[in-house]
């Protein structure tokens, strides 16, 4: 059975403590590791997840009214202060800002392991315009194979504890097969079937990229979830959109 947890006034409940040394922090300044400036016109599904006027995470446009993000990004937030900025490459500036109205997280989300790290949030009005378009979603159960070319975008730090960037970043990377990824993180956290791995040392995600989209072409295959605290050291780990696809459909009808 697909499990839903309704996001109400407190979005996802009490504040989330870091579950493991490998977790990406969802708060603070952010920029991609080893990336370059990106134009929102090339990644029109990218959203900035803002809380009380500040960027805290990434997200993506699924439809005119639904945003897709990581569950850990929304924990402990008050719904009236949650907004999504669409159609802008510049952090906390430009585009159109939409207030959240309701949403769901996966009922099996585990704050210790970050398993089932997915949330969907509805906004007031339409997210879509000339520079804001929905991403495609994969078929149920899709599991990207090792070596698949993918791209991740966001406003994540250029190096561990590094400076904030004002312009959207992107980096082209590849999927790391799950068994290899499990061996990389064997002493830190469990890489489950609800996760995919991508990137390499020096080309990955970092603090503030959480919740953002990992895409193959224009199809989203992952949601930035966690990684090594030394962002330059290893691939990133993402919630698997294919594995969680049927839950997303149940929650949103998208």
Secondary structure, DSSP 8 states (H G I E B T S, - for coil): ---EEEEBTTBTSS-----STT---SSS----BT-EE--TTTSTTEEEEEETTEEEEEEEE-SSSEEEE-HHHHBT--GGGEEEEES-SBTTSSSEEEEEEEEEEETT--TTT-TT--EEEEESS---BTTB---EE--TT----TT-EEEEEE---SSTT----SB-EEEEEEEE-HHHHHHHTTTT----TTEEEE-BTTBB--TT-TT-EEEETTEEEEEEEEE-SSGGGS-EEEEETTTTHHHHHHHH--
